[in-house]
Structures are given as C-alpha cells and as structure tokens.
Amino acid sequence: MVFRFMTLERHIIDAERLHPEATGELSKLLSDLAIAIKVISLQVNKAGLVDILGMTGDKNVHGESVRKLDMFAHDMVFRAIDHGGHLCIMASEEEEDIIHIPTDFKIGKYVLLFDPMDGSSNIDVNISIGTIFSIYRRVSPDGTPGTMEDCLQQGLEQIAAGYVVYGSSTMLVYTTGHGVHGFTLDPALGEFILSHEDMQIPQKGKIYSINEGNHNYWDTGLKNYIKYLQDEDSKTERPYSSRYVGSMVADIHRTLIYGGIYMYPSDSKSPKGKLRLMYECNPMSFIVEAAGGRATNGQKRILEIQPENLHQRTPIFIGSKEDVLKVEEFINNSGKTNS
Ligand code: P6P
C-alpha cells in the first residue's frame, strides 16, 4: 500500500513555484511559523494540566486582562520567527507598538502581523480557540529596520494569510492567493498533513453567526436582516440556523466549510465594531475571498480599507457571497448605515 500524504512544508514549497520571483524565504517563514503552532497546540491540548490557564495579572494594550496562554502563544511565535532573517518587522495584538527585529539578526523582506491566541477566554471551558497571521512584503527600503508604514498596508497587499483552529484537532488553513488549503496536525507524526485541498466556500449557506445578545444595540437594517433570516420561506431555505461559538476563528472556519455568514457589526455599544482590522479581519477576509466568498464592513471590502493605526477595529460581515450581499442590501436600504 502506498501511503501518500502531502505535508505543509512540501505544499508550501510547491506553492512557492507559483511565484516566479520567489526566493524560498516565504516557505521558510511559513515553516518556522508552523513550528511555533505545533508547540502552542501541545500546550493548548493539555491546558488543564499545565499552568497556562487563567490570567497573568497584567492588562494588554487594550486594557483587557492578559491570559497566560495569550502571552505564551505570543512568545512562541516571536521566538520561532525573530531570528530567521525573513522579517523586517512584526506586530501582535499583545504589543502596543510594532516589534523590531533584534539588531544582531539579518533583516528580511517580509512583514508579519498576528493575533497569537484569539478567543482565549474560551480555553478555560474547552471551546476552540485560534491563531491568525497575515504576511506582507515590506514597502520600506530593503536592509533597513522595518517601519509602521510596512505594517499599515491595505489587506489587498497581503501575500499570505492563515489561521489555526485548536479544536477537536489542530487545523491550519492558509492561502498565498492561489487557493485555500487546510492541513490537519497528525500528533503522532508531528506533521501538518493536507486534509482539505482547494477549499471553496458555498455561494450561499443556511447558518448565521452573530452575538444576538447585542440585538438592542443594532442598526435597524441589521435587525430587519436577522428577522428576514428567521422567517420561513422554503425557496430561500429559511429559517437559517443560528450558531455562535464566540471564537472568531472557529465561527469563520465553520462558515468557510458549511457556508453562511459571520457578523460582528458596529452598534451603539461598539461604534467601530469589536474585531481588529490588521490581524483578525484582513487575514480572515483574504482567506474567505480566496475561497470564493465575500467580506465587507457593510459598505466596503475589508481588504480595501486604508489602515490608520495598528489596532483599529472594523465592523465585519464575512462568508458566502450571496449571504454577505443580502445583509449589505438590508443595511444600505434601511436609511441607516454601519460606521
Ligand atoms: P463577543 C474573542 O474575544 C473575539 O475577539 C472573537 O474571537 C469573537 O468572535 C468575539 O470576540 C466574541 O465577542 O462580544 O460576542 O463576546
């Protein structure tokens, strides 16, 4: 019996061949990132047994309590990547400012933005959490220290993006713009094995995902859309089912596979929305669009938003193309729009 499997490393090298100008740097960067993810996965899977649950007692840049796992994941990514010579600069949800590459290391041509551990408040109750990353080519001169300008590029400029779901298995999904591919970690081999080749999101789904607890803060158009989804109409497969994990990576991963829509809108409580543009919404939008879906802030593609600061928030409606177009119709025809 021929036991054939495609590892992440092999797939990245093959994908690199699609970029004629490639030098192998991106492959090495993604492989280094995969090592950090394997270490994080090991700790997540035994979280109840080792001292990484709960809080560090510190507050992060956003005034949120920092969980031990957030900082552990941040440190793992930083240490796996900082000396590889592939990056000129990094930025993390856990650090207020951009993160310079230590001076004694070679400065590379890529930029890495990441959310080391998204949804970590769910770890204490064994619900899936995730890591999200976004990679750009630098815009400042090669060989010089990276700058904020290198980090604040439109999502359209991403050359790679990916996420990891630490769930019933650890799965890494990434794209370099040529298809979206999913890899499942085989703990016995310690390798990510290709399990979902060329993922395509259904053009329309039957599941919507939003925190209904915020209903009273929503704009009229959004309220009308959710009511529309709950009305019965067999022709348009309504009512939809409601699913909300409260972990963006898990909710969008399900949306990517089953179809439907994930929403974190702006509302009277969160006028800019809650989710971060640079290291949550841009990478997830790059992936969902590469899989044939759509991602907007209600008026504009997420990937076309011109960033102004590292930790800025944005409303997001992301998922199956027909479902996202439908919510935009309700939002923009109600006379009131999302900010
Ligand atoms: P809420 C987790 O804290 C997170 O950033 C996303 O992963 C998740 O989708 C969202 O916030 C949940 O926010 O306000 O519904 O609890």
Residues whose N, C-alpha, C, O or C-beta is under 5 A from the ligand:
A	BS01	P6P	D118 G119 N211 G246 S247 M248 V249
